[in-house]
């Protein structure tokens, strides 16, 4: 069974099963469990394998399973696709914890853009967020390791760690003259699905009788559908007449969850996204399914460079189908499709199989979404805890009837 994953930023290594292994002898025949391709000569691999076994000086370091993982990791890395990765059992467990919404670490999604390791989004309420890390920050060094010297999966492994331990990051940010050091204590990360509050259009302030509901979605984890359903009925019973949907710093998650949430805002059957397989097979169209309870609510959307994958899919779906205005900064541009394939030893292979298109047929990957109304956050805005993007959203939503 596979799952469509549209989350960014976690990459690990690879497991067994490709290099001619997997044969067993029956009474009269040899049966292949995992057959090697008939048109590929693996003799060079086995030649290198046997030379290492014969000549490598530190024989105690030759661990068969690690050698197999390393070999297949090299095969995957040769694709130069940071989103196609293999995860051995322990790394698979960590990955599934991440998208499940609970894990140990500092609480941020990271990825590679133009060869540079950077922060996609610090997650709400986490040590990374509290330390002041931001979307777009470039990670120069992790503890004593230069980020340029390690793969994305290795960087994730170094940053992750048990509660109470500390990691040191050297960060460079646009506008800075020099990099700065951040010491962050790891913790148990339980990422909330969402939060919401009522805002008065008259004052622009939080008000329990306000007519605008501000909804912030943090990530499209497994539990967001049930969490959103519970909160949605509270919102429907509130005085809210208009919606500001905040997808800033939302790094994505499961496609199915984004499709579920879209069903609250779109008519049944409207296109949420199209999965394109680069001509290998026909496209798959994903449509809204749900009760459409918020379909007639006037709304605007907030995005920034930390809005990625499933967040971009939802924002594009609402803009293309309903003409909803997007406010903020250009999104990250993670629109490739991964399928998560379980392996026979508990490992997982996350494979890029295609790309996501907006309902209007525009590619998301590496392009991102341009806001209809561009509003950038300045250093002073962060320091003074101002939010001109939200202020602009309130200003715009007030005028929509």
MIVEX-238156 format. One record per residue (C-alpha): x, y, z. Coordinates in steps of 0.1 Angstrom, whole numbers, plus 2048, in hexadecimal, padded with zeros to 3 digits. Each point is the difference from the previous one (the first is absolute). Example, Ala and Ser with C-alpha at 12.3 -4.5 7.8 and 13.67 -1.06 7.14 Angstrom:
<nodes>
87B7D384E;80E8227F9;
</nodes>
This chain:
<nodes>
800800800;80D8237F9;7F682280C;8028217ED;818816813;8048257F8;81580981E;8228107FC;8217FA80F;8087DF811;8187E87ED;8137E280C;8107E07F1;7F77DF7EF;7FB7DB807;8057DE7F0;7F17ED7E3;80F80C7DF;8237F17FB;7F97DD7F6;7F77F3823;7DF7EF808;8047DD7F2;7F67E0811;8017DC7F5;7E17EB7FD;7FE7DB7F9;8068037DB;8038257F8;80F82280A;7E681B808;8088257FF;7F081581B;80D8217F3;80E7FB7DE;81C8167F2;7FA8117DF;80A7E97E3;81081C7ED;81780C81B;8227F1808;807801825;8227F07FD;812821807;7ED804821;8097DD80B;8248057F5;80281F817;7EE7EE81C;8187E27FF;81F8177FE;7F481281F;7FA7DF812;8227F37F6;81781E804;7F181B817;81680381E;7E780681C;7EB7E17FA;7EC806820;7F181F7EF;7F27EB7E3;7DB7FD80B;7ED7EF7E4;7DF811806;810823802;8127F97E0;7E07F77EE;7EE81E80E;81D8167F5;8027F27DD;7DB8057FA;802823810;81A8087E6;7E97F47E4;7E481680D;81781E804;80B7FD7DC;7DD80C7F6;808822810;7DC80280C;7FE80B825;7DD7F2803;8077DC7F4;80F7EF81F;8037DF811;7F97FC825;80C7E2814;7E87F481B;80C81881B;7FF81E7E9;7DF7F57F2;7F2801824;80D824804;7F180A7DF;7DE7F2808;801811822;8088217EF;7E17FF7E9;7EC7F281C;807820814;8157F381E;8257FB802;82080B812;81681B7F1;7FF8267FB;7E18027EB;80780D7DD;7FE7F47DC;8208037EC;8087FC7DB;8198087E5;7FB81D7E8;81A8087E5;8197E9812;7FC812822;7F17F081F;7E681780E;7E2801818;7DF7FC7EE;7EB80781F;805800826;7E17EF80E;7E9812818;8087FE825;8217ED7FB;82480880C;80980A7DD;7E481A7FF;80780C823;8258047F8;7F78197E4;8087EB7E1;7EC8097E1;7F67F37DE;81C8067E7;81C7FF81A;81F7EF7F1;8117E5816;8258047FC;80C7E981C;7F17E6817;8147FB81F;8237FA7F1;7F47F57DE;7FE8177E2;7DE7FC7EF;8118007DE;8127E080A;7E17EB808;7E17F47EE;7DD80B80B;7FA7DF811;820803814;7F882480A;7DE7F580D;8107E4813;819818811;7E581A809;7E87E680E;8077F3823;7F27F8822;7ED818816;818816815;81E7FD7E9;80D81E7ED;8088087DC;81481E7F4;7F780F7DE;81381A7ED;7E68147ED;80281A7E4;7E28157F8;7F98187E3;80A82380C;81A7F5819;8258097FC;80B7E0811;7F37DF80C;7F47FB824;8007E4818;7E07F080E;8017E881D;7E07EC802;7F57E781A;7ED7E37F1;7DE7F680E;7E27EA7F9;7EE8107E3;7DB7FD7FF;7F58167E3;7DD80D802;7EA7FD7E1;7F0822802;7F581D815;7E581A7FA;7F382080E;7E581A7F9;80A8237F5;7EA81F7FE;8008117DD;7F8821812;81F800816;8177E67F0;8057F1822;7F87DE80F;7DC80080C;7EA7E380B;7E38107ED;8158087E1;7F37FA7DD;8217F47F2;80E7DE808;8267FC7FE;80A7DC7FA;8247F5801;8087DE7F2;8237F480C;8057E07EB;7EC7E57EF;8067E4818;7EC7E1804;7EA80F81B;7F88227F0;7DF7F37F0;7F17F6821;80E81E812;7F38187E5;7DD7EF800;7FD805826;80A8257FE;7EC8077E0;7DF7FA811;80A81981C;8088197E5;7DF7FA7EE;7EE807821;814820805;7F88237F4;81A7FC7E4;7F580B7DD;8228017EF;8207EC801;825807800;8137E07F9;82480180B;8177E77EF;821812809;81B7E880B;7EB7E27F8;8197E77F1;7E67E87F3;7F87DC808;7E77E77F2;7EE8077DF;7E17EF80D;7FE81881D;80381E7EA;7E47F27EA;7EB7FA81F;80482480C;7F980D7DC;7DE7EF803;7F581981A;80881E7E9;7F77F37DD;7E27F27EE;7FF7DA7FD;8137F67E1;81581F7FB;8247F87F8;81980281D;81F7F67ED;80C7EB7E3;81B7E6803;8168007E1;8187E27F9;8178117E6;7EE7ED7E4;8077DD80F;7DB7FA806;7DF814800;7FB81C818;7EB7FC820;7E881B809;7F7805825;7DF810807;7F081081F;7EC7E8816;7ED80D81E;7E481580D;80B8227F1;7F4812820;81881D7FB;7FC8037DA;7EB820802;81681181A;81481D7F2;8257F9806;8248087FA;8207EB804;822808810;8207EF7F3;825805803;8207EE7F5;7F97E681B;7DF7F67EF;8087E07EE;7F17E17EE;7DE7F980E;7FC82480C;80880C7DD;7E77E77F1;7E480C817;8088257FA;8017FB7DA;7DF7EC800;7EE81C813;80E81B7E9;7F97ED7DF;7DD7F4809;7F381E815;81681D7F7;80C802824;81B81B804;8227F480D;814819815;8247FF80C;8207F37F0;8087E77E5;7FC7DC80C;81C7E6802;7F87ED7E0;8007DC80A;7E97EF7E7;80F7DE7F9;7EC7E1809;80E7E5816;7F27DD807;80A7EF820;8077DB7F9;8047E881D;81D7E77FE;8017DD80E;81780981D;7ED81E80D;8138187EA;7EE8197EA;80980E7DE;7F28237F8;8008037DA;7FA81F7EB;7E67F37E6;7F38217F2;7F6824806;7E281380D;7EE8187E9;7E781B80B;7DC7FC7F5;8098187E3;81C7E97F6;81E81480D;81E7EE80E;808807825;8227F0803;81D818801;7E981C7F6;7EA80581F;7E2816801;8028267FB;7E9813818;7E58167F1;80A81B819;8247FF80A;80880A824;8237F980E;80A7FE825;81D81680A;8197FA81C;7EF81B814;7DE7EE7FC;80E7E180F;81281281D;7E2815808;7E87E27FB;7ED8127E5;7ED7ED7E5;7FA8177E1;7F57E17EC;7E37F9818;7F8825802;7FD8017DA;7EB7E0800;7E8811819;7FF81F7EA;7F87EC7E1;7E67E980F;7ED81D80F;7F880C7DC;7F47DE7F3;7DB7FB801;
</nodes>
